[in-house]
Amino acid sequence: MRQKLLVFCMLLSVMVCYGQTIRYVYATLVNPDSINLVSMKSERTFLDIKGSRSLFISENKLVRDSLFASFKSEVKESNKKDEKSFSKLEGKRHSEPTFFEYFITKNIPEQKVYYYDKVAGKQIYYQEDRPIKWETSNTLEKQNGYSVQKAVAHFGGRIWTAWFTKDIPVSEGPYKFSGLPGLIVKLEDDKGDYKFDLVEKININNAFEEPINTEAKQSTRVNFHGDRAALELEFGKNRRIVAGSIENNGDGNTNARGGGRHGGGMNGGGMRGGNHSGGGMHRGMGGNQGFPMQGATIGDATFKNSGISQNQNPIELN
């Protein structure tokens, strides 16, 4: 009986651990403009690890996407012709802007990294094809309360220095960085534009997970921005067709911008509206584009961000 109880407790423990997500919280500093002298901007980013997979995402994007899902559900349930129903939801649609307009997943054992973005309501992704080659030092030091070793790598046009700890034996880190014999607890580039500092570890039973659409468009790192621009052009063309059909119907009271306040679906207004360069340049945290959700429609209401200027200092320079 005691052996059966012990086995049951062990199985229960395994099930609980498997169902839990371990969230590593990084205080992240970003220099949004590499040319003009501006102050560093701060934002929290999360590295969620569950089993053999991880998710890197900013707190502001996570909050916004949670609101997005909730708001979409409420809009569907509301009366689309009732203006009062939209005014009631007005206070729920605003969220803080983020420098990280994407999320990154990793298969930890296989060291596979996937970058996911969204344009015009459509998901697009690619698998990272550049393995990170670290040069490690055996010197031990203290960083963020951990005994760490230093490692250096060239990646995306920057030289990155990471401090990792074997006290947390998971080969992971923020953004695309991994492959060290321990968790990265501190990471910064040689220009001082990006800094990640581990500040907290949290166990979460029901973490919000970014949905991966089965119809997401697969691209490559080199072709990513060309494919992304093609989706934007296609969406713009469809918007003009919708706007033209509205005008042809002669409804003078309908706002034809973006297909109308009450005319758009999930794709109305898009997720972004910026410029992208070709040649595989990875614009990383925003690139030369505005923050998403500015003028993006969800169902019949507009989901807007406020505040931050465009990011002119991408995390990857090439």
VODRENKE-395649 format. One record per residue (C-alpha): residue number from 1; residue in one letter; y, x, z. Coordinates in nm, 2 decimals. Layout:
% VODRENKE-395649
+-----+------+--------+--------+--------+
: pos : code :  north :   east :     up :
+-----+------+--------+--------+--------+
: NUM :    A :      Y :      X :      Z :
...
+-----+------+--------+--------+--------+
***
This chain:
% VODRENKE-395649
+-----+------+--------+--------+--------+
: pos : code :  north :   east :     up :
+-----+------+--------+--------+--------+
:   1 :    M :   0.00 :   0.00 :   0.00 :
:   2 :    R :   0.24 :   0.28 :   0.09 :
:   3 :    Q :   0.15 :   0.46 :  -0.23 :
:   4 :    K :   0.22 :   0.15 :  -0.44 :
:   5 :    L :   0.55 :   0.10 :  -0.26 :
:   6 :    L :   0.64 :   0.47 :  -0.33 :
:   7 :    V :   0.56 :   0.43 :  -0.70 :
:   8 :    F :   0.76 :   0.11 :  -0.72 :
:   9 :    C :   1.06 :   0.28 :  -0.56 :
:  10 :    M :   1.03 :   0.57 :  -0.80 :
:  11 :    L :   1.02 :   0.34 :  -1.10 :
:  12 :    L :   1.31 :   0.14 :  -0.97 :
:  13 :    S :   1.51 :   0.46 :  -0.93 :
:  14 :    V :   1.43 :   0.56 :  -1.28 :
:  15 :    M :   1.54 :   0.22 :  -1.42 :
:  16 :    V :   1.87 :   0.23 :  -1.23 :
:  17 :    C :   1.95 :   0.58 :  -1.34 :
:  18 :    Y :   1.86 :   0.50 :  -1.70 :
:  19 :    G :   2.08 :   0.20 :  -1.69 :
:  20 :    Q :   2.37 :   0.38 :  -1.54 :
:  21 :    T :   2.65 :   0.56 :  -1.73 :
:  22 :    I :   2.79 :   0.88 :  -1.58 :
:  23 :    R :   3.16 :   0.90 :  -1.66 :
:  24 :    Y :   3.35 :   1.23 :  -1.65 :
:  25 :    V :   3.72 :   1.17 :  -1.64 :
:  26 :    Y :   3.95 :   1.43 :  -1.79 :
:  27 :    A :   4.32 :   1.46 :  -1.73 :
:  28 :    T :   4.44 :   1.54 :  -2.09 :
:  29 :    L :   4.77 :   1.69 :  -2.19 :
:  30 :    V :   4.89 :   1.67 :  -2.55 :
:  31 :    N :   5.19 :   1.83 :  -2.73 :
:  32 :    P :   5.27 :   1.55 :  -2.98 :
:  33 :    D :   5.49 :   1.76 :  -3.21 :
:  34 :    S :   5.42 :   2.12 :  -3.30 :
:  35 :    I :   5.77 :   2.17 :  -3.45 :
:  36 :    N :   6.02 :   2.00 :  -3.22 :
:  37 :    L :   6.04 :   2.09 :  -2.85 :
:  38 :    V :   5.91 :   1.79 :  -2.67 :
:  39 :    S :   5.74 :   1.75 :  -2.33 :
:  40 :    M :   5.36 :   1.73 :  -2.30 :
:  41 :    K :   5.22 :   1.38 :  -2.29 :
:  42 :    S :   4.94 :   1.29 :  -2.05 :
:  43 :    E :   4.65 :   1.06 :  -2.10 :
:  44 :    R :   4.31 :   1.02 :  -1.94 :
:  45 :    T :   4.00 :   1.06 :  -2.16 :
:  46 :    F :   3.64 :   0.97 :  -2.08 :
:  47 :    L :   3.31 :   1.14 :  -2.15 :
:  48 :    D :   3.05 :   0.88 :  -2.09 :
:  49 :    I :   2.69 :   1.00 :  -2.07 :
:  50 :    K :   2.39 :   0.76 :  -2.07 :
:  51 :    G :   2.05 :   0.91 :  -2.12 :
:  52 :    S :   2.05 :   1.14 :  -2.42 :
:  53 :    R :   2.37 :   1.00 :  -2.57 :
:  54 :    S :   2.74 :   1.05 :  -2.50 :
:  55 :    L :   3.07 :   0.87 :  -2.59 :
:  56 :    F :   3.41 :   1.04 :  -2.59 :
:  57 :    I :   3.70 :   0.80 :  -2.58 :
:  58 :    S :   4.05 :   0.77 :  -2.43 :
:  59 :    E :   4.11 :   0.53 :  -2.15 :
:  60 :    N :   4.39 :   0.36 :  -2.34 :
:  61 :    K :   4.17 :   0.30 :  -2.64 :
:  62 :    L :   3.89 :   0.17 :  -2.42 :
:  63 :    V :   4.13 :  -0.07 :  -2.25 :
:  64 :    R :   4.27 :  -0.18 :  -2.58 :
:  65 :    D :   3.94 :  -0.23 :  -2.74 :
:  66 :    S :   3.82 :  -0.43 :  -2.44 :
:  67 :    L :   4.13 :  -0.65 :  -2.47 :
:  68 :    F :   4.07 :  -0.67 :  -2.84 :
:  69 :    A :   3.72 :  -0.81 :  -2.79 :
:  70 :    S :   3.84 :  -1.05 :  -2.52 :
:  71 :    F :   4.14 :  -1.16 :  -2.72 :
:  72 :    K :   3.94 :  -1.22 :  -3.04 :
:  73 :    S :   3.70 :  -1.44 :  -2.84 :
:  74 :    E :   3.99 :  -1.64 :  -2.69 :
:  75 :    V :   4.16 :  -1.68 :  -3.03 :
:  76 :    K :   3.85 :  -1.83 :  -3.18 :
:  77 :    E :   3.82 :  -2.08 :  -2.90 :
:  78 :    S :   4.19 :  -2.18 :  -2.92 :
:  79 :    N :   4.33 :  -2.44 :  -3.15 :
:  80 :    K :   4.46 :  -2.24 :  -3.44 :
:  81 :    K :   4.74 :  -2.49 :  -3.51 :
:  82 :    D :   4.86 :  -2.50 :  -3.16 :
:  83 :    E :   5.15 :  -2.25 :  -3.11 :
:  84 :    K :   5.14 :  -2.30 :  -2.74 :
:  85 :    S :   4.79 :  -2.16 :  -2.72 :
:  86 :    F :   4.91 :  -1.83 :  -2.87 :
:  87 :    S :   5.21 :  -1.81 :  -2.63 :
:  88 :    K :   4.96 :  -1.83 :  -2.34 :
:  89 :    L :   4.77 :  -1.53 :  -2.48 :
:  90 :    E :   5.09 :  -1.33 :  -2.54 :
:  91 :    G :   5.07 :  -1.14 :  -2.21 :
:  92 :    K :   4.71 :  -1.03 :  -2.28 :
:  93 :    R :   4.75 :  -0.86 :  -2.61 :
:  94 :    H :   4.97 :  -0.56 :  -2.51 :
:  95 :    S :   4.81 :  -0.22 :  -2.42 :
:  96 :    E :   4.93 :   0.14 :  -2.39 :
:  97 :    P :   4.92 :   0.35 :  -2.71 :
:  98 :    T :   4.69 :   0.64 :  -2.73 :
:  99 :    F :   4.67 :   0.98 :  -2.91 :
: 100 :    F :   4.30 :   0.93 :  -2.97 :
: 101 :    E :   4.26 :   0.65 :  -3.23 :
: 102 :    Y :   3.89 :   0.71 :  -3.27 :
: 103 :    F :   3.57 :   0.76 :  -3.07 :
: 104 :    I :   3.31 :   1.03 :  -3.09 :
: 105 :    T :   2.94 :   0.99 :  -3.01 :
: 106 :    K :   2.68 :   1.27 :  -2.96 :
: 107 :    N :   2.31 :   1.29 :  -2.96 :
: 108 :    I :   2.29 :   1.55 :  -2.69 :
: 109 :    P :   1.93 :   1.70 :  -2.74 :
: 110 :    E :   1.98 :   1.73 :  -3.11 :
: 111 :    Q :   2.35 :   1.84 :  -3.09 :
: 112 :    K :   2.45 :   1.58 :  -3.35 :
: 113 :    V :   2.82 :   1.47 :  -3.34 :
: 114 :    Y :   2.96 :   1.16 :  -3.51 :
: 115 :    Y :   3.32 :   1.07 :  -3.55 :
: 116 :    Y :   3.41 :   0.70 :  -3.58 :
: 117 :    D :   3.74 :   0.55 :  -3.70 :
: 118 :    K :   3.85 :   0.21 :  -3.82 :
: 119 :    V :   4.08 :   0.10 :  -4.10 :
: 120 :    A :   4.17 :  -0.25 :  -4.20 :
: 121 :    G :   3.91 :  -0.38 :  -3.96 :
: 122 :    K :   3.63 :  -0.17 :  -4.12 :
: 123 :    Q :   3.45 :   0.11 :  -3.94 :
: 124 :    I :   3.41 :   0.44 :  -4.12 :
: 125 :    Y :   3.24 :   0.75 :  -3.98 :
: 126 :    Y :   3.10 :   1.09 :  -4.06 :
: 127 :    Q :   2.86 :   1.35 :  -3.90 :
: 128 :    E :   3.03 :   1.67 :  -3.80 :
: 129 :    D :   2.89 :   1.95 :  -4.02 :
: 130 :    R :   3.03 :   2.26 :  -3.84 :
: 131 :    P :   2.83 :   2.39 :  -3.55 :
: 132 :    I :   3.05 :   2.54 :  -3.27 :
: 133 :    K :   2.97 :   2.90 :  -3.21 :
: 134 :    W :   3.06 :   3.01 :  -2.86 :
: 135 :    E :   3.11 :   3.36 :  -2.72 :
: 136 :    T :   3.04 :   3.34 :  -2.35 :
: 137 :    S :   3.14 :   3.56 :  -2.06 :
: 138 :    N :   2.92 :   3.64 :  -1.76 :
: 139 :    T :   3.22 :   3.65 :  -1.53 :
: 140 :    L :   3.22 :   3.38 :  -1.27 :
: 141 :    E :   3.54 :   3.21 :  -1.15 :
: 142 :    K :   3.66 :   2.88 :  -1.00 :
: 143 :    Q :   3.81 :   2.60 :  -1.21 :
: 144 :    N :   3.87 :   2.24 :  -1.10 :
: 145 :    G :   3.65 :   2.30 :  -0.79 :
: 146 :    Y :   3.35 :   2.43 :  -0.98 :
: 147 :    S :   3.20 :   2.78 :  -1.03 :
: 148 :    V :   3.24 :   2.83 :  -1.40 :
: 149 :    Q :   3.19 :   3.08 :  -1.69 :
: 150 :    K :   3.43 :   3.12 :  -1.98 :
: 151 :    A :   3.35 :   3.07 :  -2.34 :
: 152 :    V :   3.56 :   3.10 :  -2.66 :
: 153 :    A :   3.51 :   2.94 :  -3.00 :
: 154 :    H :   3.71 :   2.90 :  -3.33 :
: 155 :    F :   3.71 :   2.54 :  -3.44 :
: 156 :    G :   3.94 :   2.33 :  -3.65 :
: 157 :    G :   4.20 :   2.60 :  -3.71 :
: 158 :    R :   4.24 :   2.67 :  -3.33 :
: 159 :    I :   4.09 :   2.91 :  -3.08 :
: 160 :    W :   3.95 :   2.71 :  -2.79 :
: 161 :    T :   3.87 :   2.84 :  -2.45 :
: 162 :    A :   3.62 :   2.64 :  -2.24 :
: 163 :    W :   3.51 :   2.69 :  -1.88 :
: 164 :    F :   3.17 :   2.54 :  -1.82 :
: 165 :    T :   2.96 :   2.50 :  -1.50 :
: 166 :    K :   2.58 :   2.52 :  -1.47 :
: 167 :    D :   2.62 :   2.31 :  -1.15 :
: 168 :    I :   2.62 :   2.01 :  -1.39 :
: 169 :    P :   2.33 :   2.10 :  -1.63 :
: 170 :    V :   2.43 :   1.89 :  -1.93 :
: 171 :    S :   2.53 :   2.05 :  -2.25 :
: 172 :    E :   2.84 :   1.84 :  -2.31 :
: 173 :    G :   3.22 :   1.84 :  -2.31 :
: 174 :    P :   3.53 :   1.65 :  -2.43 :
: 175 :    Y :   3.60 :   1.57 :  -2.80 :
: 176 :    K :   3.34 :   1.74 :  -3.03 :
: 177 :    F :   3.27 :   2.03 :  -2.80 :
: 178 :    S :   2.93 :   2.09 :  -2.66 :
: 179 :    G :   2.64 :   2.34 :  -2.69 :
: 180 :    L :   2.71 :   2.54 :  -2.37 :
: 181 :    P :   2.45 :   2.56 :  -2.08 :
: 182 :    G :   2.65 :   2.33 :  -1.86 :
: 183 :    L :   2.93 :   2.07 :  -1.86 :
: 184 :    I :   3.28 :   2.18 :  -1.98 :
: 185 :    V :   3.52 :   2.12 :  -1.69 :
: 186 :    K :   3.82 :   2.28 :  -1.85 :
: 187 :    L :   3.92 :   2.32 :  -2.22 :
: 188 :    E :   4.24 :   2.43 :  -2.39 :
: 189 :    D :   4.35 :   2.57 :  -2.73 :
: 190 :    D :   4.53 :   2.89 :  -2.79 :
: 191 :    K :   4.86 :   2.72 :  -2.88 :
: 192 :    G :   4.88 :   2.53 :  -2.56 :
: 193 :    D :   4.89 :   2.19 :  -2.74 :
: 194 :    Y :   4.57 :   2.04 :  -2.60 :
: 195 :    K :   4.43 :   2.07 :  -2.24 :
: 196 :    F :   4.14 :   1.88 :  -2.08 :
: 197 :    D :   4.08 :   1.91 :  -1.71 :
: 198 :    L :   3.78 :   1.74 :  -1.54 :
: 199 :    V :   3.92 :   1.55 :  -1.24 :
: 200 :    E :   3.66 :   1.29 :  -1.15 :
: 201 :    K :   3.30 :   1.18 :  -1.19 :
: 202 :    I :   3.20 :   0.81 :  -1.17 :
: 203 :    N :   2.88 :   0.62 :  -1.19 :
: 204 :    I :   2.92 :   0.30 :  -1.38 :
: 205 :    N :   2.65 :   0.03 :  -1.40 :
: 206 :    N :   2.81 :  -0.18 :  -1.68 :
: 207 :    A :   3.02 :   0.05 :  -1.89 :
: 208 :    F :   3.20 :  -0.09 :  -2.20 :
: 209 :    E :   3.03 :   0.06 :  -2.50 :
: 210 :    E :   3.20 :   0.09 :  -2.84 :
: 211 :    P :   3.01 :  -0.12 :  -3.09 :
: 212 :    I :   2.88 :   0.06 :  -3.40 :
: 213 :    N :   2.88 :  -0.17 :  -3.69 :
: 214 :    T :   2.56 :  -0.17 :  -3.90 :
: 215 :    E :   2.79 :  -0.21 :  -4.21 :
: 216 :    A :   3.01 :   0.09 :  -4.12 :
: 217 :    K :   3.10 :   0.30 :  -4.42 :
: 218 :    Q :   2.94 :   0.65 :  -4.40 :
: 219 :    S :   3.15 :   0.93 :  -4.53 :
: 220 :    T :   3.15 :   1.31 :  -4.49 :
: 221 :    R :   3.40 :   1.53 :  -4.31 :
: 222 :    V :   3.54 :   1.67 :  -4.64 :
: 223 :    N :   3.57 :   1.32 :  -4.81 :
: 224 :    F :   3.67 :   1.13 :  -4.50 :
: 225 :    H :   4.04 :   1.09 :  -4.56 :
: 226 :    G :   3.99 :   1.01 :  -4.92 :
: 227 :    D :   3.74 :   0.74 :  -4.84 :
: 228 :    R :   3.97 :   0.61 :  -4.56 :
: 229 :    A :   4.27 :   0.60 :  -4.80 :
: 230 :    A :   4.05 :   0.40 :  -5.05 :
: 231 :    L :   3.98 :   0.14 :  -4.78 :
: 232 :    E :   4.35 :   0.11 :  -4.70 :
: 233 :    L :   4.43 :   0.07 :  -5.07 :
: 234 :    E :   4.16 :  -0.20 :  -5.11 :
: 235 :    F :   4.29 :  -0.38 :  -4.81 :
: 236 :    G :   4.65 :  -0.36 :  -4.93 :
: 237 :    K :   4.54 :  -0.50 :  -5.27 :
: 238 :    N :   4.35 :  -0.79 :  -5.10 :
: 239 :    R :   4.66 :  -0.87 :  -4.89 :
: 240 :    R :   4.88 :  -0.89 :  -5.20 :
: 241 :    I :   4.63 :  -1.12 :  -5.36 :
: 242 :    V :   4.63 :  -1.34 :  -5.05 :
: 243 :    A :   5.01 :  -1.34 :  -5.02 :
: 244 :    G :   5.04 :  -1.42 :  -5.39 :
: 245 :    S :   4.80 :  -1.72 :  -5.36 :
: 246 :    I :   5.00 :  -1.85 :  -5.06 :
: 247 :    E :   5.33 :  -1.82 :  -5.27 :
: 248 :    N :   5.16 :  -2.00 :  -5.56 :
: 249 :    N :   5.07 :  -2.28 :  -5.33 :
: 250 :    G :   5.44 :  -2.34 :  -5.28 :
: 251 :    D :   5.42 :  -2.35 :  -4.90 :
: 252 :    G :   5.77 :  -2.24 :  -4.81 :
: 253 :    N :   5.71 :  -2.25 :  -4.44 :
: 254 :    T :   5.42 :  -2.00 :  -4.45 :
: 255 :    N :   5.49 :  -1.64 :  -4.37 :
: 256 :    A :   5.32 :  -1.45 :  -4.65 :
: 257 :    R :   5.35 :  -1.11 :  -4.47 :
: 258 :    G :   5.00 :  -0.99 :  -4.40 :
: 259 :    G :   4.86 :  -1.32 :  -4.52 :
: 260 :    G :   5.06 :  -1.53 :  -4.27 :
: 261 :    R :   5.06 :  -1.57 :  -3.90 :
: 262 :    H :   4.78 :  -1.82 :  -3.92 :
: 263 :    G :   4.62 :  -1.70 :  -4.24 :
: 264 :    G :   4.45 :  -1.37 :  -4.14 :
: 265 :    G :   4.10 :  -1.31 :  -4.02 :
: 266 :    M :   3.96 :  -1.01 :  -3.84 :
: 267 :    N :   4.09 :  -0.78 :  -4.11 :
: 268 :    G :   4.44 :  -0.90 :  -4.12 :
: 269 :    G :   4.71 :  -0.64 :  -4.07 :
: 270 :    G :   4.46 :  -0.35 :  -4.05 :
: 271 :    M :   4.41 :  -0.10 :  -3.78 :
: 272 :    R :   4.65 :   0.16 :  -3.92 :
: 273 :    G :   4.91 :   0.22 :  -4.17 :
: 274 :    G :   4.97 :   0.59 :  -4.21 :
: 275 :    N :   4.96 :   0.87 :  -4.46 :
: 276 :    H :   4.66 :   1.09 :  -4.50 :
: 277 :    S :   4.62 :   1.42 :  -4.68 :
: 278 :    G :   4.31 :   1.50 :  -4.88 :
: 279 :    G :   4.10 :   1.82 :  -4.90 :
: 280 :    G :   3.91 :   1.73 :  -4.58 :
: 281 :    M :   4.20 :   1.81 :  -4.34 :
: 282 :    H :   4.10 :   1.64 :  -4.02 :
: 283 :    R :   4.41 :   1.47 :  -3.88 :
: 284 :    G :   4.24 :   1.43 :  -3.54 :
: 285 :    M :   4.46 :   1.26 :  -3.29 :
: 286 :    G :   4.66 :   1.03 :  -3.52 :
: 287 :    G :   4.77 :   1.27 :  -3.79 :
: 288 :    N :   5.09 :   1.17 :  -3.97 :
: 289 :    Q :   5.03 :   0.80 :  -3.91 :
: 290 :    G :   5.16 :   0.54 :  -3.67 :
: 291 :    F :   4.96 :   0.41 :  -3.39 :
: 292 :    P :   4.71 :   0.14 :  -3.48 :
: 293 :    M :   4.74 :  -0.23 :  -3.39 :
: 294 :    Q :   5.11 :  -0.23 :  -3.49 :
: 295 :    G :   5.12 :  -0.55 :  -3.69 :
: 296 :    A :   4.75 :  -0.59 :  -3.69 :
: 297 :    T :   4.63 :  -0.94 :  -3.68 :
: 298 :    I :   4.33 :  -1.06 :  -3.48 :
: 299 :    G :   4.24 :  -1.41 :  -3.58 :
: 300 :    D :   4.57 :  -1.58 :  -3.57 :
: 301 :    A :   4.77 :  -1.36 :  -3.34 :
: 302 :    T :   4.93 :  -1.02 :  -3.36 :
: 303 :    F :   4.80 :  -0.74 :  -3.14 :
: 304 :    K :   5.07 :  -0.48 :  -3.10 :
: 305 :    N :   5.11 :  -0.14 :  -2.94 :
: 306 :    S :   5.44 :  -0.01 :  -2.80 :
: 307 :    G :   5.60 :   0.31 :  -2.74 :
: 308 :    I :   5.49 :   0.65 :  -2.86 :
: 309 :    S :   5.62 :   0.81 :  -3.17 :
: 310 :    Q :   5.39 :   0.94 :  -3.44 :
: 311 :    N :   5.18 :   1.24 :  -3.36 :
: 312 :    Q :   5.27 :   1.53 :  -3.58 :
: 313 :    N :   5.03 :   1.78 :  -3.41 :
: 314 :    P :   4.66 :   1.70 :  -3.50 :
: 315 :    I :   4.39 :   1.84 :  -3.29 :
: 316 :    E :   4.22 :   1.99 :  -3.60 :
: 317 :    L :   4.44 :   2.19 :  -3.84 :
: 318 :    N :   4.18 :   2.24 :  -4.11 :
+-----+------+--------+--------+--------+
***
